[in-house]
């Protein structure tokens, strides 16, 4: 299972209704580092299925959501827990660094 695509119209419901933390990847088609991070996030999503959801939001198509969360540079990943932003990661990072960043919000420890 890959990541889910969010839009302005689906964002609040998807974030608010999730029983597990949601990591939203704010990205754009023209962003090279975003393309490097995407397969890493897909791997993390597969390995932590049921513990967290990875979602993607195209900032060019949904600028209002990016502005709401003050996303100034991409890639930016924001972890939402119970509908609220709880952690922000800016920039492309390695898989181990991302797992460490997100790990604090997973229900069970590995």
C-alpha positions in Angstrom: 0.0 0.0 0.0 1.4 3.4 -1.0 0.6 6.7 0.4 -2.7 8.5 0.1 -3.1 11.7 -1.9 -4.7 14.6 0.0 -6.3 17.7 -1.4 -7.8 20.8 0.3 -11.2 19.1 0.2 -10.1 15.8 1.8 -7.3 17.0 4.2 -9.3 17.8 7.3 -11.4 14.7 7.2 -8.4 12.4 6.5 -6.3 13.9 9.3 -9.1 14.2 11.8 -10.6 10.8 11.3 -7.3 8.8 11.4 -6.9 6.4 14.4 -3.1 6.4 13.8 -0.6 9.2 13.4 -0.6 10.6 9.8 2.6 11.9 8.3 1.8 14.4 5.6 4.5 14.9 2.9 4.2 18.4 1.5 5.8 18.1 -2.0 5.7 19.4 -5.6 6.3 17.9 -9.0 9.4 20.1 -9.7 11.1 19.3 -6.3 14.1 17.0 -6.7 14.6 16.3 -3.0 10.8 15.4 -2.8 11.3 12.7 -5.4 14.2 11.3 -3.4 12.1 11.1 -0.2 9.0 9.6 -1.8 10.2 6.0 -2.2 11.6 6.1 1.4 8.2 7.2 2.7 6.5 4.4 0.7 8.9 1.9 2.4 8.2 3.3 5.8 4.4 3.2 5.1 4.6 -0.5 4.1 6.7 -1.4 7.2 4.5 0.5 9.6 1.1 -0.3 8.1 -1.6 0.0 10.8 0.7 2.1 13.0 0.9 5.2 10.9 -0.4 6.6 7.6 1.7 8.4 5.0 -0.1 11.0 3.0 1.0 13.3 0.3 -0.1 16.9 -0.4 0.9 18.7 -3.6 1.7 22.3 -2.5 1.2 23.7 -6.0 -2.3 22.3 -6.2 -3.2 22.9 -2.5 -1.4 26.1 -1.5 -4.0 27.0 1.2 -3.1 23.9 3.3 0.7 24.6 2.9 0.1 28.2 4.1 -2.1 27.0 7.0 0.9 24.9 8.4 3.5 27.5 7.4 5.3 25.1 5.0 8.0 27.4 3.5 10.3 24.9 1.9 9.7 21.4 0.6 9.9 18.6 1.3 8.3 19.2 4.6 6.7 16.3 6.5 4.3 17.0 9.4 3.2 14.4 11.8 -0.4 14.8 12.9 -1.7 12.9 15.9 -5.4 13.1 16.8 -5.9 15.7 14.1 -3.2 18.1 15.5 0.3 18.8 14.1 2.8 17.5 16.6 6.1 17.3 14.7 7.7 18.9 11.6 10.6 17.6 9.6 12.0 19.9 6.9 14.2 18.6 4.1 15.2 15.3 2.6 16.5 12.8 5.1 17.7 9.2 5.1 15.3 6.4 5.9 16.9 5.8 9.3 16.6 9.5 10.2 13.0 9.6 9.2 12.1 6.4 11.1 13.8 8.0 14.1 11.8 11.2 13.7 8.5 9.4 13.3 9.2 6.6 15.7 8.3 8.8 18.7 4.7 8.8 17.5 4.2 5.1 16.7 2.0 3.2 19.1 4.4 0.3 19.6 8.2 0.3 19.7 10.4 -1.9 17.5 
